[in-house]
Amino acid sequence: MLSSCAFNIINTKFSCYPGAIFKNVVEFYIPNNSMKHILFTHPFLWDDRLETLSFENKKVAWLLAVPISEEELNYANCNGLDALEELFDEKQIDIFDLNRESII
């Protein structure tokens, strides 16, 4: 799944940044699953130990890939990414579970 996201970045120049959502990546590999998309966000699991690297003409940031459902995508679009991430924290979702149920 991550390689599909990487090839999408390479082939289409799609930007990857905190809050970027790659649509239908999970669904491509696991059809008929509640998780469908990949959300890239700050790697909060490692606190502040992963720092953004600055180069002459670009910055490189560490990101965490989190599977999200169609309903969660719509929630983020309507209420903002921060609201979705707060809901994730409130519900204590397992961000590594590709088969988890949507919280929306």
C-alpha positions as semicolon CSV with decimal commas, in nm:
position;residue;x (nm);y (nm);z (nm)
1;M;0,000;0,000;0,000
2;L;0,280;0,240;0,084
3;S;0,454;0,159;-0,242
4;S;0,133;0,246;-0,429
5;C;0,130;0,581;-0,251
6;A;0,498;0,631;-0,337
7;F;0,443;0,549;-0,705
8;N;0,148;0,790;-0,709
9;I;0,378;1,064;-0,579
10;I;0,646;0,980;-0,836
11;N;0,415;0,943;-1,136
12;T;0,167;1,224;-1,073
13;K;0,369;1,464;-0,857
14;F;0,095;1,431;-0,591
15;S;0,216;1,595;-0,271
16;C;0,240;1,399;0,050
17;Y;0,212;1,607;0,367
18;P;0,041;1,588;0,706
19;G;-0,328;1,567;0,620
20;A;-0,284;1,422;0,270
21;I;-0,531;1,145;0,190
22;F;-0,461;0,886;-0,077
23;K;-0,801;0,763;-0,186
24;N;-0,891;0,398;-0,249
25;V;-0,542;0,261;-0,175
26;V;-0,660;0,015;0,090
27;E;-0,964;-0,081;-0,115
28;F;-0,737;-0,171;-0,409
29;Y;-0,564;-0,435;-0,194
30;I;-0,853;-0,535;0,033
31;P;-1,184;-0,499;-0,155
32;N;-1,510;-0,483;0,041
33;N;-1,332;-0,365;0,355
34;S;-1,447;-0,081;0,580
35;M;-1,105;0,088;0,552
36;K;-1,058;0,237;0,206
37;H;-0,806;0,522;0,214
38;I;-0,470;0,618;0,366
39;L;-0,435;0,935;0,573
40;F;-0,083;1,067;0,626
41;T;-0,041;1,249;0,955
42;H;0,223;1,354;1,207
43;P;0,393;1,052;1,368
44;F;0,243;1,120;1,710
45;L;0,342;0,776;1,841
46;W;0,704;0,889;1,862
47;D;0,631;1,221;2,034
48;D;0,880;1,478;1,903
49;R;1,170;1,240;1,844
50;L;1,129;1,247;1,464
51;E;1,228;1,590;1,342
52;T;1,169;1,749;1,004
53;L;1,489;1,762;0,799
54;S;1,567;2,086;0,616
55;F;1,765;2,086;0,294
56;E;1,864;2,369;0,061
57;N;1,545;2,363;-0,146
58;K;1,307;2,132;0,042
59;K;1,198;1,990;0,373
60;V;1,147;1,623;0,452
61;A;0,903;1,529;0,726
62;W;0,829;1,194;0,884
63;L;0,468;1,085;0,835
64;L;0,245;0,813;0,975
65;A;0,005;0,624;0,744
66;V;-0,337;0,558;0,898
67;P;-0,615;0,365;0,720
68;I;-0,950;0,547;0,718
69;S;-1,302;0,464;0,601
70;E;-1,518;0,651;0,353
71;E;-1,724;0,788;0,643
72;E;-1,410;0,908;0,822
73;L;-1,292;1,075;0,500
74;N;-1,626;1,257;0,472
75;Y;-1,606;1,356;0,839
76;A;-1,257;1,502;0,786
77;N;-1,378;1,691;0,478
78;C;-1,673;1,841;0,668
79;N;-1,518;1,896;1,013
80;G;-1,146;1,915;0,949
81;L;-0,858;1,677;1,003
82;D;-0,802;1,791;1,362
83;A;-1,160;1,693;1,450
84;L;-1,110;1,347;1,299
85;E;-0,782;1,295;1,482
86;E;-0,945;1,405;1,810
87;L;-1,217;1,148;1,750
88;F;-0,952;0,882;1,683
89;D;-0,789;0,969;2,015
90;E;-1,123;0,973;2,199
91;K;-1,221;0,631;2,059
92;Q;-0,866;0,493;2,099
93;I;-0,867;0,330;1,756
94;D;-0,604;0,074;1,656
95;I;-0,436;0,264;1,373
96;F;-0,258;-0,054;1,259
97;D;-0,579;-0,255;1,209
98;L;-0,671;-0,256;0,841
99;N;-0,992;-0,440;0,930
100;R;-1,117;-0,211;1,206
101;E;-1,469;-0,074;1,194
102;S;-1,527;0,291;1,110
103;I;-1,586;0,515;1,412
104;I;-1,842;0,722;1,218
